[in-house]
């Protein structure tokens, strides 16, 4: 696990950055939409030409954002009492 610590730190830093910048998800639907948007951004980078020298670092950045938003989904939509979430 120790070799994976740097990426976990990066995910936590992105989670903290996003939670300080944006309000909590109001609903599971909103959280899903945000996670999906991040996955779409990752997919856009994955489709880049494999010869693109920035591709790997861009994929890493987007994957970290996906992980951070998935974590945020858990915190905002799963670890709260259900009466705090807005049903859509």
Beta strands, then each sheet from edge to edge (+ up, - down):
end
